[in-house]
Amino acid sequence: MNNSNILQITDHRPISFPEGPWIMKQVWRNLLFAHWPVEEADLLPFIPPGLNLQLFEGRPWISVSPFLIDPLRLRGLPPVPFTRRMLELNVRTYVEYHGRPGVLFFTLEASNPLAVGAARTLGHLPYHHARMHARFEDNSVSYQSTRQEHGQEAEFKACYTPVSPEAFQAEPGSLVHWLTERYCLYTADAKGQLYSVDIHHLPWPLQEARIEILNNTLTPSLGLKHDAEPSVVTYTEQLDVLIWPIRKL
């Protein structure tokens, strides 16, 4: 999608539009959202000082999101060599900073070691290089991400597909809207310094989806406890995303 068209549509944002120019564009494809409610006490140890864990109707949530990035490019430049196309899988929860809602990542698994190194060094983000494979057949996706850390397996293996014929936008005030319409991420470095990154895109085009989880040792490896099956599942075929520079809070 044309970048100027994306920038002109801002009424759906729950937070103010970022200042300054964006520096990166990513196109997210074949993206799944799998969401679980969890216990507040289990998440609080993961929340850096200065951030507040957000709740929906009294409970926090975590989300797992596998997808394909194609392409990744810096503003004004052609696609970045060796990093223009890669698989990524995120595990996140929902936080706020001085009333400004955003997301906090527990891990970002990615198939490209160069992108992982840059994101960890420059973005202070918990990226990890994983062995990843995805097969796309029409709208059905078979997705696998595996890595070993300290002798422990961290794998997410699943098959997913949309089941509703048309995309919809989440209704403001609904759980799905609260989970998806997020335009800021927060992170902290080893010293506890907080940072944020703003993003912008059109409202999420969502489809109801079905998932079969074949193996999930990823979230347990992070110390996260939840039901075997997610409570909410959606699919997005494509979303064009503009990303602003990281800033210290």
C-alpha positions in Angstrom: 0.0 0.0 0.0 1.1 3.6 -0.7 2.8 5.0 2.4 1.1 8.4 2.1 -2.3 6.7 2.2 -1.3 4.9 5.4 -0.2 8.1 7.0 -3.4 9.9 6.1 -5.6 7.5 8.1 -5.2 8.1 11.8 -8.6 8.3 13.5 -8.5 4.7 14.6 -5.4 5.2 16.8 -6.0 5.0 20.5 -2.8 7.1 21.1 -1.3 10.2 19.6 0.4 10.0 16.2 4.3 9.8 16.6 6.4 12.8 15.9 9.2 12.9 13.3 9.7 10.7 10.2 9.3 6.9 10.2 12.5 5.0 9.4 11.4 1.5 8.4 8.6 -0.3 6.7 7.6 -3.9 7.1 4.9 -5.9 5.4 3.4 -8.6 7.7 1.9 -11.5 5.9 -0.1 -14.6 7.0 -0.2 -13.4 10.6 -1.9 -15.3 13.4 -3.0 -13.9 16.7 -3.5 -16.6 19.4 -4.6 -15.0 22.7 -4.8 -16.5 26.3 -5.9 -15.0 29.6 -3.4 -15.7 32.4 -3.0 -15.0 36.1 -1.8 -11.5 37.1 0.7 -12.9 39.7 2.4 -15.0 37.0 3.1 -11.9 34.8 4.1 -9.3 37.3 7.7 -10.5 37.8 8.3 -9.9 34.0 7.1 -6.3 34.0 10.0 -3.8 34.1 9.7 -1.0 36.8 8.0 2.0 35.3 5.5 -0.1 33.2 2.1 -1.2 34.5 0.5 -4.4 33.4 -2.9 -3.9 31.8 -6.0 -5.9 32.5 -9.1 -6.5 30.5 -12.1 -7.1 32.8 -9.7 -8.0 35.6 -7.3 -10.3 33.8 -4.1 -9.9 31.8 -3.5 -11.6 28.5 -0.6 -13.0 26.5 -0.5 -13.5 22.8 1.5 -15.6 20.4 1.9 -14.3 16.8 3.7 -16.2 14.0 4.0 -14.4 10.6 6.1 -13.7 7.6 7.9 -10.4 7.0 8.2 -9.6 3.3 9.7 -7.2 2.6 11.6 -5.3 5.3 13.1 -2.0 4.1 14.6 1.2 5.5 13.0 4.4 4.4 14.4 5.7 1.1 16.4 2.5 0.5 15.8 -0.8 -1.4 15.0 -3.9 0.7 17.8 -4.7 3.1 20.1 -7.4 1.7 19.7 -10.8 3.4 17.0 -9.4 5.7 14.2 -8.4 3.3 12.2 -11.6 4.0 12.1 -13.6 7.2 9.9 -15.5 9.6 9.1 -14.1 13.0 7.1 -15.2 16.0 6.3 -13.0 18.9 5.1 -13.7 22.5 3.7 -10.5 24.2 1.6 -9.1 26.9 -0.1 -5.7 27.4 1.2 -2.8 29.4 1.0 1.0 29.7 3.4 3.8 30.5 1.9 6.9 32.1 -1.5 5.8 30.7 -0.2 5.2 27.2 -1.0 1.6 26.2 1.4 -0.6 24.3 2.9 -4.1 24.2 5.8 -5.8 26.0 7.5 -8.7 24.3 8.7 -11.8 26.2 10.5 -13.0 23.1 10.7 -12.3 19.4 11.8 -15.5 17.5 13.2 -14.8 14.1 14.8 -16.8 11.3 17.5 -14.3 10.3 20.5 -14.0 12.6 21.6 -10.6 11.1 18.2 -9.1 11.9 18.3 -10.7 15.4 21.7 -9.2 16.2 20.8 -5.7 15.0 17.5 -5.7 16.9 19.1 -6.9 20.1 21.9 -4.4 19.9 20.1 -1.3 18.6 16.6 -1.9 19.7 17.2 -3.5 23.2 14.6 -6.1 22.2 14.6 -9.8 23.3 15.1 -11.3 19.8 16.3 -14.9 19.5 17.5 -16.7 16.4 15.4 -19.9 15.9 15.2 -22.6 13.3 12.0 -21.7 11.5 9.9 -23.1 8.7 6.6 -22.2 7.2 4.5 -23.7 4.4 1.8 -21.5 2.8 -1.0 -23.3 0.8 -3.7 -20.9 -0.2 -4.5 -19.3 3.2 -3.5 -22.4 5.3 -0.2 -22.1 7.1 2.0 -24.8 8.7 4.5 -23.0 11.0 7.3 -24.2 13.1 9.9 -22.4 15.3 12.4 -24.2 17.4 15.5 -23.3 19.4 17.4 -24.6 22.4 18.4 -22.4 25.3 20.3 -23.7 28.3 19.3 -27.3 27.3 15.6 -26.5 27.2 13.5 -26.7 24.0 11.5 -23.7 23.0 9.2 -24.8 20.1 6.0 -23.6 18.7 4.5 -25.8 16.0 1.0 -25.2 14.6 -1.3 -25.3 11.6 -3.7 -22.4 11.2 -6.2 -21.1 8.6 -8.9 -18.4 8.4 -12.5 -19.6 8.6 -14.5 -16.5 7.9 -14.7 -15.4 4.3 -14.2 -11.6 4.8 -12.1 -9.5 7.0 -13.5 -7.3 9.8 -12.3 -4.5 12.0 -12.6 -5.1 15.8 -15.3 -3.1 17.5 -13.8 -0.4 19.9 -14.2 -1.5 23.5 -14.2 -5.2 22.6 -11.6 -7.7 23.8 -10.3 -8.2 20.2 -9.9 -4.4 19.7 -8.0 -4.2 23.1 -5.7 -7.0 22.1 -4.9 -5.9 18.6 -5.1 -2.1 18.1 -1.7 -1.3 19.7 0.6 1.2 18.2 3.5 1.3 20.7 6.0 -1.3 22.1 8.0 -0.9 25.3 11.3 -2.6 26.2 14.0 -2.2 28.8 17.8 -2.7 28.6 19.9 -4.7 31.1 20.1 -1.6 33.4 16.3 -1.1 33.5 16.3 1.9 31.2 12.9 2.0 29.4 12.5 2.6 25.7 9.6 2.8 23.3 9.0 2.3 19.6 6.0 3.8 17.8 4.4 2.1 14.8 1.5 3.0 12.5 -0.8 1.0 10.1 -4.4 0.9 9.0 -6.9 -0.8 11.3 -6.2 -4.5 11.6 -8.0 -6.5 8.9 -9.0 -9.6 10.9 -10.6 -12.9 10.1 -11.8 -15.6 12.5 -9.4 -18.4 12.4 -8.8 -22.0 13.4 -5.6 -23.3 14.9 -4.2 -26.8 15.7 -1.2 -26.5 18.0 1.0 -29.6 17.5 3.6 -28.6 20.1 4.1 -25.6 22.3 7.1 -25.6 24.7 7.9 -22.0 23.8 5.5 -20.2 26.3 6.3 -22.8 29.1 10.0 -22.2 28.6 9.3 -18.5 29.4 7.5 -19.5 32.6 4.1 -18.7 31.2 1.1 -20.8 32.2 -2.2 -21.0 30.3 -4.8 -23.3 28.8 -3.8 -25.6 26.0 -6.2 -23.9 23.5 -6.3 -20.2 23.0 -9.4 -18.3 23.8 -9.3 -15.9 20.8 -7.8 -16.7 17.4 -7.6 -14.3 14.4 -5.8 -14.3 11.0 -4.5 -11.3 8.9 -3.5 -11.9 5.3 -1.4 -8.7 5.0 -0.6 -5.5 6.9 1.7 -2.7 5.9 3.5 -1.2 8.9 5.6 1.9 9.4 8.1 2.0 12.2 9.6 5.0 14.0 13.1 5.2 15.7 13.5 3.8 19.2 13.4 6.5 21.9 14.5 6.6 25.5 11.8 7.2 28.1 
